[in-house]
């Protein structure tokens, strides 16, 4: 059995965050990040592509858990 990620870090994928922390879906939606298109991208890459402040994005994801 795979170990569950305990915190959300910039280098894990969108899909992994959604799998381990399903309540984050509202944050991804608010920032315009869809799992179907960005699932294999890291949090950092997804934020960078959309000019999203990484620190604020990570904070929002972590607070939603």
Backbone as JSON Lines, residues from 0, in Angstrom:
{"i":0,"aa":"X","n":[0.84,-1.19,0.0],"ca":[0.0,0.0,0.0],"c":[0.88,1.24,0.0]}
{"i":1,"aa":"X","n":[0.57,2.19,-0.88],"ca":[1.35,3.42,-0.98],"c":[1.13,4.29,0.24]}
{"i":2,"aa":"X","n":[2.18,4.98,0.64],"ca":[2.08,5.89,1.78],"c":[1.39,7.17,1.35]}
{"i":3,"aa":"X","n":[0.45,7.62,2.14],"ca":[-0.28,8.84,1.82],"c":[0.6,10.05,2.11]}
{"i":4,"aa":"X","n":[0.55,11.01,1.2],"ca":[1.25,12.27,1.41],"c":[0.61,12.99,2.58]}
{"i":5,"aa":"X","n":[1.41,13.46,3.52],"ca":[0.87,14.11,4.71],"c":[0.72,15.61,4.54]}
{"i":6,"aa":"X","n":[1.52,16.2,3.69],"ca":[1.41,17.63,3.44],"c":[1.41,17.88,1.94]}
{"i":7,"aa":"X","n":[0.92,19.01,1.57],"ca":[0.89,19.39,0.16],"c":[2.14,20.21,-0.13]}
{"i":8,"aa":"X","n":[2.96,19.68,-1.0],"ca":[4.21,20.33,-1.39],"c":[4.16,20.69,-2.86]}
{"i":9,"aa":"X","n":[5.01,21.6,-3.28],"ca":[4.98,22.11,-4.65],"c":[5.33,21.08,-5.72]}
{"i":10,"aa":"X","n":[6.03,20.02,-5.34],"ca":[6.5,19.06,-6.34],"c":[5.58,17.86,-6.53]}
{"i":11,"aa":"X","n":[4.49,17.75,-5.78],"ca":[3.57,16.64,-6.02],"c":[2.55,17.03,-7.08]}
{"i":12,"aa":"X","n":[1.95,16.03,-7.7],"ca":[1.04,16.31,-8.81],"c":[-0.35,16.72,-8.33]}
{"i":13,"aa":"X","n":[-1.05,17.39,-9.21],"ca":[-2.43,17.79,-8.95],"c":[-3.26,16.55,-8.63]}
{"i":14,"aa":"X","n":[-3.09,15.49,-9.41],"ca":[-3.85,14.25,-9.2],"c":[-3.58,13.67,-7.82]}
{"i":15,"aa":"X","n":[-2.34,13.7,-7.39],"ca":[-1.99,13.16,-6.08],"c":[-2.64,13.97,-4.96]}
{"i":16,"aa":"X","n":[-2.64,15.27,-5.1],"ca":[-3.29,16.12,-4.09],"c":[-4.77,15.8,-4.04]}
{"i":17,"aa":"X","n":[-5.41,15.74,-5.19],"ca":[-6.85,15.46,-5.22],"c":[-7.17,14.08,-4.66]}
{"i":18,"aa":"X","n":[-6.33,13.12,-4.94],"ca":[-6.55,11.76,-4.43],"c":[-6.42,11.73,-2.9]}
{"i":19,"aa":"X","n":[-5.41,12.39,-2.37],"ca":[-5.15,12.36,-0.94],"c":[-5.95,13.38,-0.13]}
{"i":20,"aa":"X","n":[-6.35,14.46,-0.79],"ca":[-7.05,15.55,-0.11],"c":[-8.23,16.01,-0.97]}
{"i":21,"aa":"X","n":[-9.29,15.21,-1.05],"ca":[-10.41,15.51,-1.95],"c":[-11.06,16.88,-1.73]}
{"i":22,"aa":"X","n":[-10.96,17.42,-0.52],"ca":[-11.58,18.73,-0.26],"c":[-10.87,19.87,-0.98]}
{"i":23,"aa":"X","n":[-9.71,19.61,-1.57],"ca":[-9.0,20.66,-2.29],"c":[-9.61,20.97,-3.65]}
{"i":24,"aa":"X","n":[-10.58,20.17,-4.08],"ca":[-11.16,20.38,-5.41],"c":[-11.7,21.8,-5.58]}
{"i":25,"aa":"X","n":[-12.26,22.37,-4.53],"ca":[-12.8,23.73,-4.64],"c":[-11.69,24.75,-4.87]}
{"i":26,"aa":"X","n":[-10.53,24.52,-4.29],"ca":[-9.4,25.43,-4.49],"c":[-8.91,25.33,-5.93]}
{"i":27,"aa":"X","n":[-8.76,24.12,-6.43],"ca":[-8.35,23.95,-7.83],"c":[-9.35,24.61,-8.77]}
{"i":28,"aa":"X","n":[-10.62,24.45,-8.5],"ca":[-11.66,25.07,-9.33],"c":[-11.55,26.59,-9.29]}
{"i":29,"aa":"X","n":[-11.36,27.13,-8.11],"ca":[-11.26,28.59,-7.96],"c":[-10.08,29.15,-8.76]}
{"i":30,"aa":"X","n":[-9.0,28.39,-8.85],"ca":[-7.81,28.83,-9.57],"c":[-7.8,28.39,-11.03]}
{"i":31,"aa":"X","n":[-8.85,27.7,-11.47],"ca":[-8.96,27.3,-12.87],"c":[-8.07,26.14,-13.26]}
{"i":32,"aa":"X","n":[-7.8,25.25,-12.32],"ca":[-6.95,24.09,-12.59],"c":[-7.81,22.84,-12.56]}
{"i":33,"aa":"X","n":[-7.9,22.16,-13.71],"ca":[-8.73,20.96,-13.83],"c":[-7.86,19.71,-13.79]}
{"i":34,"aa":"X","n":[-8.3,18.73,-13.04],"ca":[-7.54,17.48,-12.91],"c":[-7.4,16.77,-14.25]}
{"i":35,"aa":"X","n":[-8.42,16.88,-15.1],"ca":[-8.36,16.17,-16.38],"c":[-7.23,16.69,-17.28]}
{"i":36,"aa":"X","n":[-6.95,17.96,-17.19],"ca":[-5.93,18.56,-18.06],"c":[-4.57,18.69,-17.36]}
{"i":37,"aa":"X","n":[-4.58,18.85,-16.05],"ca":[-3.36,19.17,-15.31],"c":[-2.97,18.1,-14.3]}
{"i":38,"aa":"X","n":[-3.66,16.99,-14.3],"ca":[-3.47,15.99,-13.27],"c":[-2.04,15.52,-13.08]}
{"i":39,"aa":"X","n":[-1.29,15.41,-14.14],"ca":[0.07,14.9,-14.04],"c":[1.11,16.01,-13.83]}
{"i":40,"aa":"X","n":[0.65,17.24,-13.8],"ca":[1.56,18.36,-13.55],"c":[1.77,18.53,-12.05]}
{"i":41,"aa":"X","n":[2.93,19.05,-11.69],"ca":[3.16,19.38,-10.29],"c":[2.35,20.63,-9.93]}
{"i":42,"aa":"X","n":[2.17,20.82,-8.65],"ca":[1.5,22.02,-8.16],"c":[2.25,23.25,-8.66]}
{"i":43,"aa":"X","n":[3.57,23.2,-8.57],"ca":[4.4,24.33,-8.99],"c":[4.21,24.64,-10.48]}
{"i":44,"aa":"X","n":[4.23,23.62,-11.33],"ca":[4.08,23.83,-12.76],"c":[2.69,24.37,-13.11]}
{"i":45,"aa":"X","n":[1.68,23.85,-12.44],"ca":[0.31,24.31,-12.69],"c":[0.16,25.77,-12.32]}
{"i":46,"aa":"X","n":[0.74,26.15,-11.19],"ca":[0.67,27.55,-10.75],"c":[1.45,28.45,-11.71]}
{"i":47,"aa":"X","n":[2.62,28.01,-12.09],"ca":[3.48,28.81,-12.98],"c":[2.81,29.07,-14.32]}
{"i":48,"aa":"X","n":[2.19,28.04,-14.89],"ca":[1.52,28.18,-16.19],"c":[0.42,29.22,-16.17]}
{"i":49,"aa":"X","n":[-0.18,29.4,-15.0],"ca":[-1.33,30.31,-14.89],"c":[-0.99,31.61,-14.16]}
{"i":50,"aa":"X","n":[0.3,31.85,-13.94],"ca":[0.76,33.05,-13.23],"c":[0.1,33.2,-11.85]}
{"i":51,"aa":"X","n":[-0.02,32.07,-11.16],"ca":[-0.58,32.04,-9.81],"c":[0.58,32.1,-8.82]}
{"i":52,"aa":"X","n":[0.45,32.93,-7.8],"ca":[1.46,33.0,-6.75],"c":[1.51,31.65,-6.03]}
{"i":53,"aa":"X","n":[2.65,30.98,-6.11],"ca":[2.78,29.63,-5.58],"c":[2.54,29.58,-4.08]}
{"i":54,"aa":"X","n":[3.1,30.52,-3.34],"ca":[2.93,30.51,-1.88],"c":[1.46,30.65,-1.48]}
{"i":55,"aa":"X","n":[0.75,31.55,-2.15],"ca":[-0.67,31.73,-1.85],"c":[-1.48,30.49,-2.23]}
{"i":56,"aa":"X","n":[-1.14,29.9,-3.36],"ca":[-1.84,28.71,-3.84],"c":[-1.63,27.55,-2.86]}
{"i":57,"aa":"X","n":[-0.39,27.31,-2.47],"ca":[-0.11,26.24,-1.51],"c":[-0.84,26.49,-0.19]}
{"i":58,"aa":"X","n":[-0.85,27.73,0.25],"ca":[-1.54,28.07,1.5],"c":[-3.03,27.75,1.38]}
{"i":59,"aa":"X","n":[-3.64,28.13,0.28],"ca":[-5.07,27.87,0.07],"c":[-5.33,26.37,0.04]}
{"i":60,"aa":"X","n":[-4.49,25.61,-0.61],"ca":[-4.66,24.15,-0.67],"c":[-4.54,23.55,0.73]}
{"i":61,"aa":"X","n":[-3.53,23.96,1.45],"ca":[-3.29,23.41,2.79],"c":[-4.43,23.77,3.75]}
{"i":62,"aa":"X","n":[-4.95,24.97,3.65],"ca":[-6.06,25.39,4.53],"c":[-7.35,24.65,4.23]}
{"i":63,"aa":"X","n":[-7.5,24.16,3.01],"ca":[-8.75,23.48,2.63],"c":[-8.82,22.04,3.13]}
{"i":64,"aa":"X","n":[-7.71,21.51,3.58],"ca":[-7.66,20.09,4.0],"c":[-8.39,19.84,5.31]}
